[in-house]
């Protein structure tokens, strides 16, 4: 009698174990089916005109103190795992007060940002911008200077011992701006942006894309006091050079 009861108990335990195992597998399948699917990376490119419009609209929100902070969710983060297609590339100064994603009220995957002191177009910056346009489909390149730029101010005053290589990139702008009327520092800052736009537009890899109408390159200055970004000139085009 005891032997029969033991056998019966073992059979019951095996049956219960099997049921629990199947319930566990079923539960995992249900949870998996309820989990949100990971969205694909963005697939559409934005025209240069629309890209600039998005930037300036975001900057207006920043100026007014009504940022929307778009594309900063977990879903957006997951959507970008498969790739990126930023709608604008920005060469800006490393100054801590000029963060492009904040100034333009944008989020993850929106901007391909290259930053260095004085927003100068050194070899690494050039190659980075070329990568954004040639491989990520970015069609607008914005050179963003800013008021009270320390790198430009140092070059203007000749105090360049700490930034010798950066100063070399800015010296021509300082020289060209000295004959201009008005604020000497602002003139040098604006001229530095214009000359950088010109250099980008005549650097062969980018110049060929400009000539084909695939990209546009423009310059702007961010004003620290108001928070506003002012576009300096229309998109530039140039003759390819080495």
Protein Blocks (a to p, Z undefined) as FASTA:
>chain_A
ZZmmmmmmmmmmmmmmmmmmmmmmmmmmmmmmmpccdddddfbdcdfklmmmmmmmmmmm
mmnopagkgaiafklmmmmmnoccdfbdcdddfbfklcfklmnopaehkaccdddehiia
cfklmmmmmmmmmmnopabdcddddehifklmmmmnopaklmmmlmmmmmmmmmmmmmpg
cjfklmmmmmmmmmmmmmmmmgmklmmmmmnopaccddddddfknopacdfbdcdddddd
ZZ
